């Protein structure tokens, strides 16, 4: 189906080899750019600024990574647990502080809308699937360090890495719903890394960027009275984001 193909295109966090090749290609290009000339008329106008601001519009594909508990081996009612990718989008502000010639410190607070699901395969003759869809609205507080190459014809590549705290403001409304739902914590901490390219125009900088996020905390709120919760040891988050930054 078309929706499945779309999700597979954005599911790079399941293929670390592809990501590694992209990062290596980016680093090699950055290294070559250090020794390459070219006209950089727009770049030098921004080079004199110690800090600047901007806005980000992004599109994300998110999922959970469920870790099965020991009880999963002994239960007869649930024979499988998996998560599917769901679409979403981001809207963030940008604060960028230069740290020397090739490094930046970036703070990009904003909102993120995400859709994720947990699918439970029931032990029946038809292997029925029970899906719990979780729609979230996050307030995000990301901090990054960015390394940039030397400019070439008003363009340069960059690598980015950092951490992010997220709070799901929609979690309380889900809590008021049926108690038979698996509960997910509103708090999440992630490490993030990615790459992109800066394109310098006379009045602004356009920066397409891809980023991968790995949750480092257990977001499962354990409920011993719920079979769908007992078969899980922990649940972490995974997100792939394609962003477009406009700064000036």
N, C-alpha and C positions, 0 to 999 in steps of 0.2 A: 504493500500500500504506500501511497506518497508520503503519508505522515511518518511511516517507519523509516523511509529513506532519509527524510529530513532529520530525524533524530539521530540516525547513524552518522550523518555528516558532522554533527556537533559533539559526538561522543568520543573525543580524542583522549579523555582521561582514562578510557579503557585500553588505550594503545600507547603505553609509555615509550615504545621504540620509535613510533612516528614523531612523538613530541621531542624525543632526544635528537632525532635527525634534524628537525626544524630548528632547534636551539643551536646545534653545531653549525648548521648552514648560516644562521644569523651571526654567530660569533666569527666565523671565517670571513663573512662579508664585512663585518665591522673592522676586522684586522686589515683587510685590503683597503678599506676606506681611509684608514689612518695615513696612507701613503699616496692618496689620490687627490689631485687638485680639482678644479672646477669653480665656476662662479657661484657665489653665495650671497647675492645682494640682499635678499630678505632676511637671511639668517643673522647677519651682523646687526640688524636693527634690534632683534630680540636678544642678542648676546649681551648687550649692555644692561639688561634688566636682571636684578638679583632675585626677583620673585614675580610671579604673575598668576592669574586666576583663569578659570574656565568652567565649562559644563560638559557633562558626559551623557551620551545616550547609548545604552547597551542592550544586547539581546542575549539571554542565557538559556542554557539547557541543564536542568538539575535532576538529581536522583539521590536516593539513599543507598548506603551500603549496609545491609543487615547482616549481623554476625549471629549465627545460630547458637543456642545454649545447649547444654547437655540434655536437658529435658526433651529437646527436639528428637533425639535418637530413640526415645521411649514412647513418644506420643503416637497414637493411631489416627487421630482426627486431622492432623495437618502433615502433609508429606512434602511441602515445598514452600519457600519464602523467597521472593525476589522483588526488585524495584525497577520501575520503568522511568525513562526520562520524561520530563515535562517541560513545556516552554515557559518563558517569562521574559521580563525586561527590567532594565535598571535606569535610574535617573540620579545623577550625582553631581555635586559641585567639586571643583578642583582648586586646591591651594598648592602651589609649587615653589619650593625654595631651592635655589642653586647652592650646591656644595662643591665649589671648585669648577673646573672646566668640563668634566665628564660625568659628574654625579649630581643627582637631585634627591631631595626629600619631598614626598608627596602625601597630602592628606585629602581624601576624597569622600567626605560624608554624603549620604544620600539614602534613597529608597530602592528596594528591590522587590519585585513581585515574582513569585516562583510557584510552580505546581509540581508536586511529587506524589508518588503512590507506593503503597506496599501491597503486593499481591500474594495471597495465601491460597495454595492449592489444597483443597479438602480431599480427604480420603474417601471418595465415593466411586461408584462404577464409572461415572463420566468425568472424573477428575475435575470437579467444579472449582472455579477460581473466584475467591472472594477478594474484591479490591477495595482498599481504603485510600481514597484520594485526599491529599493534604494540600490546601492552598494557603500560602503564607504571604504576608506583607512585612518585609524586614526593614528596620532602621539599621543602616550599616555605618561602621566607623573603621575604615581601612587606613593603614599606614604603610607606605612603600619607600624603598630605596630604588633609584633608577640609574643604570649605567648607559651612557650614550656614546656612539661612535663619533669620529670627526665628521663634519658635514661634507657633502658632495652634491653640488648643484641644488642647493637649498633643500636637501633631504639628508636624514641620518637615521640609522637604526638604533634601537635601544632594547635592553633587557630590564625586567622589573621583578622585584620580589618583596614580600612583606607579610603582614598579618592583618586579620580582620575580625572584629567583633560584630555579631549580628543579634538583633532582638526582634522576635516575631510578635508584632502587635495584634495579630489575628488569633493568637493562641488562646486567649481568654474566651473568645466566642466559641471556639471548638470545644473547650472544657465544659461549657454549658450544654453541649449536645449529649447524645446517648453515651452512657458510661461503658458500653461495650466496644468503644473505639480505642485503639492503641494511642496513648498520649505521648507527644513529643515535646521536649523542653523548648521554651521560647529562646533560650540562650544558646549561642553557638560560637565557637572560636575556630578560625581556619588559618592555614598558611596558603599563600597564593604566589604564583610565579607566571611569567609570560614574556611576551616580546611584541614589538610593534615598530612602526616607522613614523617619524616626524616629517611633515611636508610644510615648508615655510612659505606662506603667502604674504603679500604686503601688509595686511592688517591683522592676521591671525595665523595660528598654527593648527593644522589638521593632523590628528594622530590616530589612525586605525590601530587597534591593539587586540590581541587575544590573550586570555588569562585563564588559568586552571586553579581551582580552589579545592583544598582537601581539609575537611573537618577533622579536628584533632581531639574533640571531646565527644563523650557519649550523650546523645540527645534523647535516648529512650528513658521515659518515666515508667519504671517497672510497676506492673499491676499483677500481683500474684493470683488474683481471682479471674484473670482473663487469659484463656489459652493462647490467644494470638500474642500476648505479651510474654508469657512464660517460655515460649519456644525461642525467644530472642535474648542474647546476652548483651548486645549493644547495637546502636544504630548511629552511623556517621553520615555526614553529608558530602556530596561531590557536585561541583558545578563547573561548567565551561561557559565562558563569557566572551562575546565579541563586542568591543566597545569602539566608539568614535568620539574622540576628545576634540573640543574646539577651545583653544586657549589664546590669550593675547594680553 
